[in-house]
Amino acid sequence: MSAFNAIGESREIDRDEFTPGLEPQPTWCPGCGDFSVLKALKQALPEVGKSPDEVLTVTGIGCSGKLNSYLETYGFHTIHGRSLPVARAAKLANPGLEVIAAGGDGDGYGIGGNHFIHTARENHDMTYIVFNNEVFGLTKGQTSPTSPKGHKSKTQPTGSAKSPLRPLSLALTSGASYIARTAAVNPNQAKEIIKEAIEHDGFAHVDFLTQCPTWNKDARQYVPYVDIQESDDYEFDRTDRQEAAEMMYETESALYEGTVLTGRYYVDDRPTYAEEKIATGEMTDTPIVEQYFDDDREWERSYDLLDRHK
Amino acid sequence: MSDNELIWRVAGGSGDGIDSTSQNFAKALMRSGLDVFTHRHYPSRIRGGHTYVEIRAAPEEVQSRGDGYNFLLALGDSFARNADEAAVYGNEEIKPLSENLDELREGGVIVYDSGFVDEEDVAELNLEERAEENGWHVYPVDLRGLAKEHGREVMRNTAGVGVTASLLGMELDHIEELMEDAMPEKILEPNIEILHDAYELVSEEFEFDHELRVPEGDHDEEQALLSGSNAIAYGAIDAGCRFIAGYPMTPWTDVFTILSQNMSDIGGIAEQVEDEIAAAALALGASHAGAKAMSGSSGGGFALMSEPLGLAEMTETPIVLIEAMRAGPSTGLPTKPEQGDLEFVLYTSQGDSSRVVFAPGDIEEAYEQTRLAFHIAYEYQIPTIIVYDQKLGGENKNVPVSFFDREPDPSLGSTLTEAELEEAAHDASGKFHRFQHDPDNDAGVSPRSLPGQKGGRFLATGNEHSPGGHIEEDPTNRVIQMERRMEKLEHIREALDEDHPSNQTYYGDETADYGIITWGSSHGAVAEAVERLNEGGHSVKGVTVSDMMPFPETEMTEFLESVDEAMVVEMNASAQFRGLIQKELGRFGEKLTSLLKYNGNPFEPAEIVEGYELHLDGGDAEPTAQVRIEPAAGD
């Protein structure tokens, strides 16, 4: 018998279960796009059959890091930029957990950029939601890796000299196997994309445009938005790397010209990291956490490794 | 110093196979019944550069390198592969011979490869004259020619071992057995031929005029030859560690490699990741999920772990971190030992630190204290650090096989079952009170749940938090949580004080009123120095401290009250451990003199003996070794 009976339990799950019984006072401003991520998750999780006790939400630092304060799951609110390494190890140790990592654009594309590249490269079976508001919110409005060129802030008073980072393209080159962009103002699409991301076997990256009404006042509310799958103007094959790359490039450029393109950009069914590791013999398919609860397990001892030293 | 000992130094270039040759020779000596201890000296490069391994072998326990050595096998150095390279790098071939002469004891034996070095270069060394002066016995042998005759030039190491055995009157059977175990058939045969030819040739060609012979010894039970890095890795395995994440960095890489090579066979996971921040964060993630997990690094890499380390303290996530010190600051001397990271591991990361730090003094302690580190980390939900150095990690020593014959300890420590969670307190938001003082827990620990368990949801956060884990800035809650976390150290200290013997090692004359104090890997040299001083008519007691945090206040107070004066021996320039004693005890400053060494090489026993004598003398005489005496400065 498993020591983790919440995992894989089959029962009806109500979306209210994901709302804390006594909700902590939200620290998000009225009109903040972050509420939409929370709502989309609360809708998506029961629809994909996940219960609060089998989900681990791992967040970084910033407004987005508060996600797991308001979403009733197991949570680990880590440090700035480090949600991914914590999350992916938890998934390796207990593959039954539904692991969702989340953070802001500064967290994921700036300070945690290296982890983003490598977690995508390794294709861990998890979902990563980046709250992209093109600004540092909690520290009061500094320029972020996705701020448009020329963006003025207290730390770049004459306007940013840097071109913004291209998050979708970066995810693709790094090796993410599901890549999508959605926006806070598009709740139905957001829910559907998050459901797909959770159900995808591999590293699913969702760049979630979340407007910041406080520190990015001149920023768009990300309306009107275009769903590239719904629109007749955009034809491409999202299983084709080349075509996906071009569509991403166009989408990233268009955002700074006032056109908000969203939708699914890339999907690939390559094996997950755990599958690869099991295939090379680097790990077994028995979850390590279960071993600690197996009373019959014969634990290996260094005593049996001593032949090479005699 | 025992006269009945062999200290064999094999010198050559990096990449010339010095390591494997010496490892097999050390095992052969061990199998013949001797106790052995190895010391490795190497530069930070893949090929070339002067390197040597020293093997000290004696019928009784050896726990340190000796003072100097008595047998040199100079293999020549193959760094410059052709004339062009030689023009750039100079003549490296002579260096294994020329650079090792200063430390060779009187009456010592020299074997050099006359097939490799130029006789003119040898003449320039004034070797003959120096040999006469020092009573050295020199045997030039064409090792290269011997090797070429039967196989390839690289096999000259084997020829060197054959010559060594012959000169020392040592049987070849153990050496042969080991070669059979280690070598594929194709190269085994020529190597065996070379071994025997070299053995016979040297006894035919030379009349042995040296006295040195291999000592005779006998073991009561089977022995294993292993390094401090092996011991740490094996301690982790026996503690049930099944997750390791890391990034390569010398000298920590050894532990990381040994565990990575074993993890898949024992049902665990090893992850080499993008940097050390990720490495420590992965260990945290795995531990949070319910695995016994570790990470580690050396100085610069460990610096990157500061923030995850603080997160482990704040979220009370068990984790074991290994820090392999090397000489700093910055990149420093990458392959040389130093004990300069003590203050760094004690205090790095923001806020008041609440962590446990052990500094094992020898190979057995490295094993024991790694096991203990896991036990404490998981029982008390606190990060535990093993701080050691290139010296302890790289040196090999024989340990009775029976030492490892014990039960593994795979317990996850303070966790709750789903049935227990049903009974446990939850807050109105639905969170289990994971961070609430548990009055039933004598160790001051709040047992945790694991993600995926029914009814155990909580939020782990680096922010100050309420019992359920919600971010909370209320001053009263802050004080309660701070004190709950900090109190664990007191409980751990109490538990450690109840263990007998403690992690501190005492030696020398109990009644002495002069004390020598050291910590970590300087133990062996200090213990030997104390023994020599007492044999030489002095009265000295010694202690090697392993518990860095929480500090063994009672034990150290008792020790320092029992002496009039003490010398603190450590491998750093700023007397960090002496500073720790004064900080923790708040007195004894007037009693504490320091003996410091920071030239990249570990202490030799004679340097400590000399340091003691100079201190006792109280004169202005300077130490002959590259060490510094830092007088007591009060509190």
Boltz contact constraints between the chains, C-beta under 6 A:
constraints:
  - contact:
      token1: [A, 4]
      token2: [B, 452]
      max_distance: 6.0
  - contact:
      token1: [A, 4]
      token2: [B, 453]
      max_distance: 6.0
  - contact:
      token1: [A, 5]
      token2: [B, 418]
      max_distance: 6.0
  - contact:
      token1: [A, 5]
      token2: [B, 454]
      max_distance: 6.0
  - contact:
      token1: [A, 6]
      token2: [B, 452]
      max_distance: 6.0
  - contact:
      token1: [A, 6]
      token2: [B, 454]
      max_distance: 6.0
  - contact:
      token1: [A, 7]
      token2: [B, 452]
      max_distance: 6.0
  - contact:
      token1: [A, 20]
      token2: [B, 429]
      max_distance: 6.0
  - contact:
      token1: [A, 20]
      token2: [B, 430]
      max_distance: 6.0
  - contact:
      token1: [A, 21]
      token2: [B, 428]
      max_distance: 6.0
  - contact:
      token1: [A, 21]
      token2: [B, 429]
      max_distance: 6.0
  - contact:
      token1: [A, 21]
      token2: [B, 430]
      max_distance: 6.0
  - contact:
      token1: [A, 22]
      token2: [B, 428]
      max_distance: 6.0
  - contact:
      token1: [A, 22]
      token2: [B, 429]
      max_distance: 6.0
  - contact:
      token1: [A, 24]
      token2: [B, 470]
      max_distance: 6.0
  - contact:
      token1: [A, 53]
      token2: [B, 454]
      max_distance: 6.0
  - contact:
      token1: [A, 54]
      token2: [B, 452]
      max_distance: 6.0
  - contact:
      token1: [A, 56]
      token2: [B, 451]
      max_distance: 6.0
  - contact:
      token1: [A, 68]
      token2: [B, 459]
      max_distance: 6.0
  - contact:
      token1: [A, 72]
      token2: [B, 430]
      max_distance: 6.0
  - contact:
      token1: [A, 74]
      token2: [B, 451]
      max_distance: 6.0
  - contact:
      token1: [A, 74]
      token2: [B, 457]
      max_distance: 6.0
  - contact:
      token1: [A, 75]
      token2: [B, 459]
      max_distance: 6.0
  - contact:
      token1: [A, 76]
      token2: [B, 288]
      max_distance: 6.0
  - contact:
      token1: [A, 76]
      token2: [B, 460]
      max_distance: 6.0
  - contact:
      token1: [A, 77]
      token2: [B, 461]
      max_distance: 6.0
  - contact:
      token1: [A, 79]
      token2: [B, 307]
      max_distance: 6.0
  - contact:
      token1: [A, 79]
      token2: [B, 311]
      max_distance: 6.0
  - contact:
      token1: [A, 79]
      token2: [B, 462]
      max_distance: 6.0
  - contact:
      token1: [A, 82]
      token2: [B, 281]
      max_distance: 6.0
  - contact:
      token1: [A, 85]
      token2: [B, 278]
      max_distance: 6.0
  - contact:
      token1: [A, 85]
      token2: [B, 281]
      max_distance: 6.0
  - contact:
      token1: [A, 85]
      token2: [B, 282]
      max_distance: 6.0
  - contact:
      token1: [A, 86]
      token2: [B, 281]
      max_distance: 6.0
  - contact:
      token1: [A, 86]
      token2: [B, 284]
      max_distance: 6.0
  - contact:
      token1: [A, 86]
      token2: [B, 285]
      max_distance: 6.0
  - contact:
      token1: [A, 89]
      token2: [B, 282]
      max_distance: 6.0
  - contact:
      token1: [A, 89]
      token2: [B, 285]
      max_distance: 6.0
  - contact:
      token1: [A, 89]
      token2: [B, 286]
      max_distance: 6.0
  - contact:
      token1: [A, 90]
      token2: [B, 285]
      max_distance: 6.0
  - contact:
      token1: [A, 90]
      token2: [B, 288]
      max_distance: 6.0
  - contact:
      token1: [A, 90]
      token2: [B, 289]
      max_distance: 6.0
  - contact:
      token1: [A, 92]
      token2: [B, 269]
      max_distance: 6.0
  - contact:
      token1: [A, 93]
      token2: [B, 286]
      max_distance: 6.0
  - contact:
      token1: [A, 93]
      token2: [B, 289]
      max_distance: 6.0
  - contact:
      token1: [A, 93]
      token2: [B, 291]
      max_distance: 6.0
  - contact:
      token1: [A, 94]
      token2: [B, 289]
      max_distance: 6.0
  - contact:
      token1: [A, 94]
      token2: [B, 452]
      max_distance: 6.0
  - contact:
      token1: [A, 97]
      token2: [B, 451]
      max_distance: 6.0
  - contact:
      token1: [A, 97]
      token2: [B, 452]
      max_distance: 6.0
  - contact:
      token1: [A, 114]
      token2: [B, 274]
      max_distance: 6.0
  - contact:
      token1: [A, 115]
      token2: [B, 278]
      max_distance: 6.0
  - contact:
      token1: [A, 118]
      token2: [B, 274]
      max_distance: 6.0
  - contact:
      token1: [A, 281]
      token2: [B, 264]
      max_distance: 6.0
  - contact:
      token1: [A, 282]
      token2: [B, 264]
      max_distance: 6.0
  - contact:
      token1: [A, 283]
      token2: [B, 264]
      max_distance: 6.0
  - contact:
      token1: [A, 283]
      token2: [B, 269]
      max_distance: 6.0
  - contact:
      token1: [A, 284]
      token2: [B, 267]
      max_distance: 6.0
  - contact:
      token1: [A, 288]
      token2: [B, 242]
      max_distance: 6.0
  - contact:
      token1: [A, 288]
      token2: [B, 291]
      max_distance: 6.0
  - contact:
      token1: [A, 289]
      token2: [B, 289]
      max_distance: 6.0
  - contact:
      token1: [A, 289]
      token2: [B, 290]
      max_distance: 6.0
  - contact:
      token1: [A, 289]
      token2: [B, 291]
      max_distance: 6.0
  - contact:
      token1: [A, 291]
      token2: [B, 267]
      max_distance: 6.0
  - contact:
      token1: [A, 292]
      token2: [B, 410]
      max_distance: 6.0
  - contact:
      token1: [A, 292]
      token2: [B, 412]
      max_distance: 6.0
  - contact:
      token1: [A, 299]
      token2: [B, 408]
      max_distance: 6.0
  - contact:
      token1: [A, 299]
      token2: [B, 410]
      max_distance: 6.0
  - contact:
      token1: [A, 300]
      token2: [B, 266]
      max_distance: 6.0
  - contact:
      token1: [A, 301]
      token2: [B, 238]
      max_distance: 6.0
  - contact:
      token1: [A, 301]
      token2: [B, 408]
      max_distance: 6.0
  - contact:
      token1: [A, 302]
      token2: [B, 234]
      max_distance: 6.0
  - contact:
      token1: [A, 302]
      token2: [B, 237]
      max_distance: 6.0
  - contact:
      token1: [A, 302]
      token2: [B, 238]
      max_distance: 6.0
  - contact:
      token1: [A, 302]
      token2: [B, 404]
      max_distance: 6.0
  - contact:
      token1: [A, 303]
      token2: [B, 404]
      max_distance: 6.0
  - contact:
      token1: [A, 303]
      token2: [B, 405]
      max_distance: 6.0
  - contact:
      token1: [A, 306]
      token2: [B, 224]
      max_distance: 6.0
  - contact:
      token1: [A, 306]
      token2: [B, 401]
      max_distance: 6.0
  - contact:
      token1: [A, 309]
      token2: [B, 224]
      max_distance: 6.0
  - contact:
      token1: [A, 309]
      token2: [B, 225]
      max_distance: 6.0
  - contact:
      token1: [A, 309]
      token2: [B, 226]
      max_distance: 6.0
  - contact:
      token1: [A, 310]
      token2: [B, 224]
      max_distance: 6.0
